[in-house]
């Protein structure tokens, strides 16, 4: 009967676990906290799919190396007559709309006038300004911040009706945290910061699409396919046509050639939208996209092609839409429930292949939905499966263990073997709460750790922490300290709990001095290991305070941690920060100095008021400990 009740309880817990993990996965997805986990899968889907669509609306005209060779002595800033010629040819060929993916921040006429060529300065840009005035030209601008970066005033004044937002699109791109472009937006990044009466640039591809479809850029919402777009919409995933060079393109050299209109490639541009952009080595206008992460054939995509792909997707009404929330939650629940039914009956080693199979099927399903332009959080489902596998077999394991074994497993990960034995042999199940004890708390952290982290890669930062903490923890444990926790680059240690000794404060002072010596030795290791890296010298700060604290198992019945809390702990932490103020390594309160006994050699003395405490504290710099004077 007892076994049956235990099995029923396990089944109920498994069912509750399915619901909890499925809801947790859904909440994490909605909160976007783990979006970075989805990037590898979505990038892989794009690379695996290759080119999925043929561009029907956009063509690229590229200013490439061959084009530059036509006028090798002309800086690109002085190419406006050539752009005017190209625009004239394209318009004669019947191109519907032209986008210039260049930032014309300066005017050649201004330069010529500055250096005395007044006659040339009056006429140099006339053909280009005339082309702009015709109205079917979209110029490139930028708005990384609140203020828009517009073309030179000569060109802005040439716009029809001085309509800036209807003829200048923001060429700014939006990158994820890993530097990859996956999304586009309605407005430039800085446009959201601008006031309603200030210039708010529409993104370059959206403005092209609006003008091509006859929609008013000043009258949102705008509609493309089934999607209605508002200026304030969050960036959305770009539905790429395919990898770099998926868009039709030709060299501007062909447009500038004699009899260009007889060229079949030029004739084929009738009724199309053309983006004229740069594609030569010195532009640095190539960016990482989902297609740039593969091992084979990984290439960056030129900026003009990114704009072209985005405009093509809008004009074709192609969007990558998320799976509806109800179906997504069902897609979480079904596999989790099925796996739970199997895992509560199979051994862990038989359940492990099922976990791999379920994760694989989740990936295949995600790819299938991607081909339908539907996004599904594959990584969230896989993470949920791993979490459920771990939790279920953890539950099954815990149901079959004795209380002593359970206690050892819960506490062994963060307490010393001595403390674990004391708890396990006490014959009592740990409860919430604790006891008030007199302890000396030591806080120590690494100085300039942020600077170190910025100048080293993550592997090197972890190497430094692991190497230093290995040495530091050995010293602390030798002095009888209980290592409570690591907080980033800091460590918290108690002397006097769980096993009090009469000389706990003295042990803490001695441990602090030995930590300082360890840091000095570690500084030499750092200088050798990272020679020539211009790193700040390795230093630590140590704060000590003695007083009463509540010590015990703090947490919930399923997750306890043996720790100390209270004003003593808070003050010790603040005193560690006072070491910066006093320009020393070790700072101890008067309570610790008195409890440590005679022989403590002191340096600077100060009375400080720390954050969160109205009463001032008398503190001392600790220089040395003379053991011969201690009875």
LINKA-V715379 format. One line per field, one symbol per residue. psi: psi as a letter, one per 20 degrees, with the letter a starting at -180 (. if undefined). burial: I if it has 24 or more other ideal C-beta (glycine too) atoms within 12 Angstrom, else O. Layout:
BEGIN
psi->???
burial->???
END
This chain:
BEGIN
psi->gghghggghggghgghhggghghggghhghijhkhhhhghghghgghhhbpiqppihqqpopnahhghihmhipqhhjjhhhggggggghhhikphqppolqnmhqphhggghhjimhghhhigjghghhghihikpoqpaqmhahpqorrqhhhhiiqpjkngiiioqpjqqpqrhjjpoiqrrhrqhihhiqrhjrpopqqghggghghhjjqohjmrrqpocjpppqhjqqqqppnqharqjhqqqqqihhhiqqkhiiphhghiipjrpppprqmrgihklqqprhijirgpkoqqpqghhggghghggghikpqoqqpqgghghhhggghggghghghihqrhhhhghhgggghghggghhgghgijkpppmghggghhgggggggghgghghhjqrhghggghhihijqrhgggggghihjppprqbbqpqpqppppprpqkhggghhiqrhhhghgggggghggghggghhjjqoogrpndjqppqpoipioqqhkgghggghhghhgggghghhhhgghghlpjilqqqpqrqpppqpaqqppaopbrhinqporqqahggghgghhhhhhghilrgppqrhhgghhiariopqdqqroqoqpjphpqppqqpphroohhip.
burial->OOOOOOOOOIIOIIOOIIOOIIOIIIOIIOOOOIIOIIIIIIIOIIIIIOOIIOIOIIIIIIIIOOIIOOOOOOOIIIIIIIIIIIIIIIIOIOIIIIIIIIIIOIIIIIOOOOOOOOOOOOOIIOOIIIIIIOOIIIIIIIIOOOOIIIIIOIIIOIIOOOIIIIIIIIIIIIOIOOOIIIIIIIIIIIIIOOOOOOIIIIIIIIIIIIIIIOIOIOOOOIOIOOIOIOIOOOIIIIIIIIIIIIIIIIIIIIIIOOOIIOOOIIOOIOOIIIIIIIIIOOOOIIIIIIIIIOOOOOOIIIIIIIIIIIIIIIIIOIIIOIIOOOOIIOIIIOIIIOIIOIIIOOOOOOIOOIIOOIIOOIIOIIIOIIOOIIIIIIIIIIIIIIIIIOIIIIIIOOOOOOOOOIIOOIIOOIIIOOIIOOIIOOOOOIOOOIOOIIIIIIIIIIIOIOOIOOOIOOOOIOOIIOIIIOIIIOIIIOIIIIIIIOOOIIIIIIIIIIOOOOIIIIIIIIIIIIIIOIIOOIIOOIOOOIOOOOIOOIIIIIIIIIIIIIIIIIOOOOOIIIIIIIIIIIIIIIIIIIIOOIOIIIIIIIIIIOIIIOOIOIOOOIOIOIOOOOOOIIIIIIOOIOOOOOO
END
